[in-house]
Amino acid sequence: MALEIIWSIRAEKGFDKIVNYIEENWTEREIKNFMQESQEFFELLKKNPKMLQPSSKTNLYRGPINHLTMITYKIRPKKKQIVLVNIRSTKQKPMK
């Protein structure tokens, strides 16, 4: 059974920042590829929420969406949700 994905404000801002950078510096084709790759990743995540490496904190997972983008999320099994905590470029500093 697929879980629902909930975006935190921080994750939304991080994703938007990456998309804005791509729009300013890359071609339309690369933007389309990034968006498609991200969508495929989120669909896979809904079905396999524990597919990335667990953190030392309970129900927190971290790993790559692709070679340029990292994601941190937590699982709320009782609510059947995945909460996206942060999305950032791999060139940014990790969250504290």
N, C-alpha and C positions, 0 to 999 in steps of 0.2 A: 504494500500500500504506500502510495506517494505521500510525502509530508508537504505541508504548505510552507512557502518561503516568505518570511517577513523581513523587510529591509529596515535597518536602523538608519537614523539620519546620517550618522557617520559613514555608513556603507554607501548610501545614496550619493553623498558629497564626494567620496573617494572615486566611485564609479564615474560620476559626471566629470570629475577632474581628468580622469584618464581619457574619456571620450572627447573632451574638449581639446586635450593635447593632440590626440590622433587627428581630429578635424583640422587643426592648425598646421600640422606638420606632415601628415601622410595623405595618401590619395583616397578617393572615394571607395575604391576597391578594397583597400586595407581596412577602412572603417567598416564596410559591410562584412568582411571576413571576421573582424574582431567581434562585432555584434552577434554574428551567427555562432561563432565559437563559444561566446559567453552564454548564449541561450542554450546551446547543447549541453554545456557544463551544468547549468542550473537544472535542466531536465534530468540529467544523470544524478545530480545531488539529491533531488527530491526522492528518487528511488533507492539511492544508496547513501544515506546520510553519514555513514561512518567510513567513507572511502578515503578520506584524508587523515593525516597523522593527528592523533589526539595530543592535546596539550597537557601540562601538569594539572591544570584546573579541570574540574568536573564538567563533562559535556561540552568542552571547548575544543574545536578542531582548527587546524591551520594547514594551508598548502597552496600550491599554484593552481590558478585557472588555466594559465598558459605560461610561457617562459618570461613574460613581462608583467604579469599580474598575480598578486597574492591575495588570498581570502582568509578571513578568520570568521568562524561562525560557531554558534552553540545550538545544541539540540534540546528541545523541550518535548520529551516523549509523551508526557501526559496530555499536552495540548496538540500533539502531532504537528509540531512546527519546527522549522529551522530558522533561527534568527541570524541574519547576516550582520556581524558586529563591525567588520571593517573590510574594505577592499582598497588596495593600494598598489602602486607601481612597485616593481622590485627594486627600483632605484631610490625609493623613499626609505626613510628610517622606519623600523618596525614600531608598532604601538607599544606603549609602556604598560 
